[in-house]
């Protein structure tokens, strides 16, 4: 199974949606809560400049945020990424 990481904050409705989608599909993930400015800077570097949360990584590949995750799911590509 793929390694899934979700970078979140506690006040983000899109973070909740992303986690709900993953839970509905029974995809295990590691949540990484962004609480400090240093963590946000490190995330921006890893996410190639993106500043918003959630930021989702599958097998260390940044896929973007909730909309990107939902799009992958709708196209069937999310299942392929999780298996591979």
GROMACS elastic network, one bead per residue, 0.5 to 0.9 nm:
[ bonds ]
;  ai    aj funct       b0    kb
    1    27     6  0.86380   500
    1    28     6  0.86533   500
    1    82     6  0.60644   500
    1    83     6  0.58037   500
    1    84     6  0.74229   500
    2    27     6  0.87234   500
    2    28     6  0.85804   500
    2    29     6  0.89891   500
    2    58     6  0.64897   500
    2    59     6  0.58380   500
    2    81     6  0.73911   500
    2    83     6  0.65142   500
    2    84     6  0.68918   500
    3    28     6  0.79947   500
    3    29     6  0.69603   500
    3    30     6  0.81254   500
    3    57     6  0.79685   500
    3    58     6  0.56714   500
    3    60     6  0.75306   500
    3    82     6  0.80203   500
    4    27     6  0.80471   500
    4    28     6  0.69222   500
    4    30     6  0.62338   500
    4    31     6  0.86658   500
    4    56     6  0.72179   500
    4    57     6  0.56984   500
    4    59     6  0.63572   500
    4    60     6  0.78817   500
    4    82     6  0.83727   500
    5    29     6  0.54923   500
    5    31     6  0.59286   500
    5    32     6  0.70775   500
    5    55     6  0.81700   500
    5    56     6  0.57378   500
    5    57     6  0.51616   500
    5    58     6  0.65959   500
    5    59     6  0.83385   500
    5    60     6  0.80877   500
    6    15     6  0.81041   500
    6    18     6  0.82601   500
    6    19     6  0.78499   500
    6    29     6  0.68523   500
    6    30     6  0.61685   500
    6    32     6  0.59903   500
    6    33     6  0.83310   500
    6    53     6  0.86272   500
    6    54     6  0.63444   500
    6    55     6  0.58474   500
    6    57     6  0.65766   500
    6    58     6  0.89625   500
    6    65     6  0.89591   500
    7    15     6  0.80837   500
    7    30     6  0.85009   500
    7    31     6  0.59527   500
    7    33     6  0.58374   500
    7    34     6  0.66423   500
    7    43     6  0.79775   500
    7    53     6  0.63954   500
    7    54     6  0.52762   500
    7    55     6  0.51503   500
    7    56     6  0.63983   500
    7    57     6  0.85290   500
    8    11     6  0.85709   500
    8    12     6  0.72104   500
    8    14     6  0.89299   500
    8    15     6  0.57800   500
    8    16     6  0.86362   500
    8    31     6  0.69420   500
    8    32     6  0.61209   500
    8    34     6  0.58575   500
    8    35     6  0.89774   500
    8    52     6  0.89970   500
    8    53     6  0.54983   500
    8    55     6  0.71545   500
    9    12     6  0.57735   500
    9    15     6  0.72693   500
    9    32     6  0.84267   500
    9    33     6  0.54644   500
    9    34     6  0.54421   500
    9    35     6  0.70655   500
    9    53     6  0.70126   500
    9    54     6  0.76581   500
   10    13     6  0.86870   500
   10    15     6  0.82150   500
   10    16     6  0.88166   500
   10    33     6  0.74099   500
   10    34     6  0.83770   500
   10    35     6  0.87723   500
   11    15     6  0.83277   500
   11    16     6  0.89223   500
   12    15     6  0.52662   500
   12    16     6  0.67149   500
   12    53     6  0.73228   500
   12    54     6  0.78178   500
   13    16     6  0.51084   500
   13    17     6  0.63792   500
   13    18     6  0.87648   500
   14    18     6  0.61242   500
   14    19     6  0.85765   500
   14    53     6  0.75147   500
   14    54     6  0.66311   500
   14    65     6  0.79635   500
   14    66     6  0.59496   500
   14    67     6  0.84462   500
   15    18     6  0.51411   500
   15    19     6  0.62023   500
   15    20     6  0.85145   500
   15    53     6  0.66498   500
   15    54     6  0.50563   500
   15    55     6  0.85229   500
   15    65     6  0.82790   500
   15    66     6  0.70265   500
   16    19     6  0.52290   500
   16    20     6  0.60559   500
   16    21     6  0.86370   500
   16    54     6  0.88035   500
   17    20     6  0.50298   500
   17    21     6  0.61552   500
   17    22     6  0.86686   500
   17    66     6  0.69330   500
   18    21     6  0.51888   500
   18    22     6  0.63359   500
   18    23     6  0.86538   500
   18    54     6  0.74801   500
   18    56     6  0.86215   500
   18    65     6  0.78134   500
   18    66     6  0.51624   500
   18    67     6  0.84604   500
   18    69     6  0.71769   500
   18    70     6  0.78601   500
   19    22     6  0.51361   500
   19    23     6  0.61001   500
   19    24     6  0.86150   500
   19    29     6  0.83308   500
   19    31     6  0.86621   500
   19    66     6  0.88577   500
   20    23     6  0.50130   500
   20    24     6  0.60792   500
   20    25     6  0.86265   500
   21    24     6  0.51807   500
   21    25     6  0.63855   500
   21    26     6  0.86836   500
   21    27     6  0.86382   500
   21    66     6  0.89499   500
   21    69     6  0.84867   500
   21    70     6  0.77310   500
   21    73     6  0.88439   500
   22    25     6  0.52164   500
   22    26     6  0.61743   500
   22    27     6  0.50859   500
   22    28     6  0.71952   500
   22    29     6  0.76519   500
   23    27     6  0.58717   500
   23    28     6  0.72807   500
   23    29     6  0.86873   500
   24    27     6  0.77011   500
   25    28     6  0.89206   500
   25    79     6  0.89853   500
   27    82     6  0.79314   500
   33    39     6  0.88182   500
   34    37     6  0.80799   500
   34    38     6  0.89474   500
   34    39     6  0.58709   500
   34    40     6  0.62491   500
   34    43     6  0.85278   500
   34    53     6  0.88317   500
   35    38     6  0.85828   500
   35    39     6  0.68547   500
   35    40     6  0.77882   500
   36    39     6  0.52776   500
   36    40     6  0.65026   500
   36    41     6  0.88458   500
   37    40     6  0.50340   500
   37    41     6  0.62251   500
   37    42     6  0.86649   500
   38    41     6  0.51252   500
   38    42     6  0.62458   500
   38    43     6  0.86008   500
   39    42     6  0.51115   500
   39    43     6  0.61192   500
   39    44     6  0.86552   500
   40    44     6  0.61670   500
   40    45     6  0.86773   500
   40    51     6  0.76800   500
   41    44     6  0.51120   500
   41    45     6  0.63644   500
   41    46     6  0.87319   500
   41    49     6  0.89751   500
   41    51     6  0.84997   500
   42    45     6  0.51841   500
   42    46     6  0.62845   500
   42    47     6  0.85630   500
   43    46     6  0.50120   500
   43    47     6  0.58315   500
   43    48     6  0.83649   500
   43    49     6  0.82466   500
   43    50     6  0.81122   500
   43    51     6  0.78647   500
   43    55     6  0.82155   500
   44    48     6  0.59457   500
   44    50     6  0.53803   500
   44    51     6  0.56677   500
   44    52     6  0.85383   500
   45    48     6  0.52559   500
   45    49     6  0.57239   500
   45    50     6  0.80339   500
   46    49     6  0.75610   500
   46    50     6  0.86564   500
   46    62     6  0.80645   500
   47    50     6  0.55066   500
   47    51     6  0.79997   500
   47    55     6  0.71736   500
   47    56     6  0.87697   500
   47    57     6  0.86783   500
   47    61     6  0.89923   500
   47    62     6  0.61756   500
   47    63     6  0.87741   500
   47    64     6  0.77559   500
   48    51     6  0.89684   500
   48    62     6  0.84713   500
   50    53     6  0.85408   500
   50    55     6  0.81497   500
   50    64     6  0.81898   500
   51    55     6  0.86383   500
   52    55     6  0.70098   500
   52    65     6  0.77528   500
   53    56     6  0.84535   500
   53    64     6  0.87749   500
   53    65     6  0.65504   500
   53    66     6  0.84136   500
   54    64     6  0.76882   500
   54    65     6  0.51289   500
   54    66     6  0.65278   500
   55    62     6  0.73241   500
   55    63     6  0.75221   500
   55    64     6  0.53278   500
   55    66     6  0.77815   500
   56    61     6  0.83277   500
   56    62     6  0.59680   500
   56    63     6  0.57767   500
   56    64     6  0.56155   500
   56    65     6  0.59232   500
   56    66     6  0.79028   500
   56    68     6  0.89750   500
   56    69     6  0.77842   500
   57    60     6  0.53123   500
   57    61     6  0.51158   500
   57    63     6  0.57629   500
   57    64     6  0.75133   500
   58    61     6  0.52236   500
   58    62     6  0.66085   500
   58    63     6  0.70879   500
   58    81     6  0.74137   500
   58    82     6  0.74934   500
   59    62     6  0.84491   500
   59    81     6  0.85996   500
   59    82     6  0.86000   500
   62    65     6  0.89049   500
   63    68     6  0.65815   500
   63    69     6  0.70500   500
   63    72     6  0.89207   500
   64    67     6  0.78324   500
   64    68     6  0.56085   500
   64    69     6  0.71207   500
   65    68     6  0.53857   500
   65    69     6  0.62571   500
   65    70     6  0.87503   500
   66    70     6  0.60721   500
   66    71     6  0.84783   500
   67    70     6  0.51245   500
   67    71     6  0.60866   500
   67    72     6  0.86205   500
   68    71     6  0.50531   500
   68    72     6  0.62037   500
   68    73     6  0.86181   500
   69    72     6  0.51480   500
   69    73     6  0.62421   500
   69    74     6  0.87004   500
   69    78     6  0.74191   500
   70    74     6  0.61199   500
   70    75     6  0.86421   500
   70    78     6  0.85621   500
   71    74     6  0.50822   500
   71    75     6  0.62292   500
   71    76     6  0.86224   500
   71    77     6  0.85420   500
   71    78     6  0.85018   500
   72    75     6  0.52670   500
   72    76     6  0.61978   500
   72    77     6  0.50633   500
   72    79     6  0.83450   500
   73    76     6  0.51494   500
   73    77     6  0.60981   500
   73    79     6  0.70667   500
   74    77     6  0.77439   500
   74    78     6  0.81278   500
   75    78     6  0.75962   500
   76    79     6  0.58240   500
   76    80     6  0.69855   500
   77    80     6  0.50518   500
   77    81     6  0.62309   500
   77    82     6  0.86844   500
   78    81     6  0.50919   500
   78    82     6  0.61939   500
   78    83     6  0.86648   500
   79    82     6  0.51811   500
   79    83     6  0.62342   500
   79    84     6  0.85531   500
   80    83     6  0.52760   500
   80    84     6  0.60178   500
   81    84     6  0.51835   500
